[in-house]
Amino acid sequence: MPLVHQLDAAYAAAKADPAFQGELRSFLTHYVGRPSPLYFAERLTEHFGGAKIYLKREELNHTGSHKINNCMGQILLAMRMGKTRIIAETGAGQHGVATATVCARFGLPCVVYMGAVDVERQKPNVFRMNLLGAEVRPVTSGSATLKDAMNEALRDWVTNVHDTYYLIGTAAGMHPYPVMVRDFQAVIGQETKDQVLEAEGRLPDAVVACVGGGSNAIGMFHPFLNDEGVRLIGVEAAGEGMGTERHAAAINGGRPGVLHGNKTYLLQDHEGQITEAHSISAGLDYPGIGPEHSWLHDVGRATYLTATDAESLEAFMLLSKLEGILPAIESAHALARIGDVAREVGPGGVVVLNLSGRGDKDVATVAAHLGRTI
Amino acid sequence: MTTARIDARFAKLKQEGRAGFVAYVMAGDPDRDTALEILKGLPAAGADLIELGFPFSDPMAEGPPIQRAAQRALAAGMTLRGTLDLARDFRETDQDTPIIMMGYLNPLLSRGYGTFARDAAAAGIDGVIVVDCPPEEARPLAAALDAAGLSLIRLATPTSDDARLSVIVQGTSGFVYYVSVAGVTGVKEADADEVAPHVERVRKASGLPVAVGFGIKTPERAAAVARVADAVVVGSALVDEVAKAVERNELVTSAVLSKAESLAKGVRFARTGQPTKTTV
């Protein structure tokens, strides 16, 4: 606890420090490539025949996803705290790559914990992390996926707390991580708000994002919380279907519990043992969800839908063909519901989808599901 | 109520001028019947208190030995209710050895704190240690345990400074568990000289006996810590015996109990020659 209190205090001080914020802004502009564009997806809009669909192009950030926003913020904080070693957990490898990237940029040693199962299915990202100088440690305990990687990173952190900073990639875990990660990702929603006002002269009717731990979604949602006319829609991974046990939808298929230092909706059995999540997308393959999403669900401010593996694959191919953009299979879950949302809002309306990552990393997965070898 | 069993045991240890030996075993490891045999054999092997782990799928404060023990227990079908049943069966033959359950919050939350506390008290449990429940979040659980007469045993660590200690020990009873190393169970080795001043600090802050655990694997190390602490906890070294015996197809119970016996001896005779040294 003293270590999370220390982190909490350090983050509060950094957040209030204009020099820290200025430095972060500068790196986001010149290194990450912000602001990311808000793109009117004309053909996708025509295809569904409903509201105008805009894509917030987070996949155009350096490293190809929104993950870098948070990594940049946290590594500046870690250095401010005098920490000299960085550890992280990763599922799909996107957060691991983003962490390895900022560690390379600032010359800090980096250890990334990754479930052995994920190491196997995300080999290109493992190699990418190695190229960036990070050590990837496969985790074989438990179900050998993201939650176990997080357990192992926590074990490392409590063992090496004197010099080590744990750079958590999603808006979950113990306080202050959910708040801090949200704040660093809120740049997505803030930019979106400005950009959509400029393009349309009004706020959107809905913003839509995929949700695993939920960092891209909370970053998009948070700046709109007080804009009651803006519907906030998260899309959870329904895996092989909500009627099966093979999904990763904590809100739609779980119940409240405590894991990794936060109380939130979790996939668990009737004994309170955490059960394995299943999704085609390694990045959504987590049995929990950020606690703020659970709260937004409970108070009814946000709505959480689901999309299956098959629906997401279809959406992946649709966006590739209609707009020339390969979405991350994670983001494709949100895309799988965007047609429903656009039609519900109807012509004359405006919806924004957060395209949180690019799909190059998923090409092999998609090919395998199509029965193709590449 | 039941906390009396913990107090009585530490009073007896004080009278005998020695530290207690706390044996940690995982409920249902490697299976229910063997775990019960081990439990029943522990007092005769020299265990003064028993920590009974209840398995959780994500034991993030544990090193590999106890992680694997939890996985074996879960695979063998052990549950929270099953853990209480084990304790109840143990109580048929032993009414004096305190049993402290140790584990993680979610299974308790899932059962409901009130129900769990009443069932645990009825099963003869004396205290509960919940690794992932900081004092800030402990009030509802502490209240339920309190109402059932059970202690919520708190954890203090090398990073707990005096300000933190005062928060940790608020409203606690029984004893305080001092985690002797920064890290997880069963990996680093505890250093008695480093531990000593912390034990003193925790005693002063809490007014309670202090049990030291994490990183104590050998009788020699246990003896060294027993010279400075009120009790010594060994877990990973015992559950490792389960793993080894299972692997070699040997008798699990005798392997664990003989290990417990050698550790208990280390603790029991640690202060021989200095009987005037008092604790607490």
Interface residues (C-beta under 8 A of the other chain):
Chain A: M1 P2 L3 S141 G142 K147 D148 M150 N151 L154 R155 V158 T159 V161 H162 G257 V258 L259 H260 G261 L266 Q268 H270 E271 G272 Q273 I274 T275
Chain B: P55 F56 S57 D58 P59 M60 A61 G63 P64 Q67 Q71 L74 T79 L80 L105 N106 P107 L108 L109 S110 R111 D132 C133 P134 E136 T159 S160 D161 R164 A182 G183 V184 V187 K188
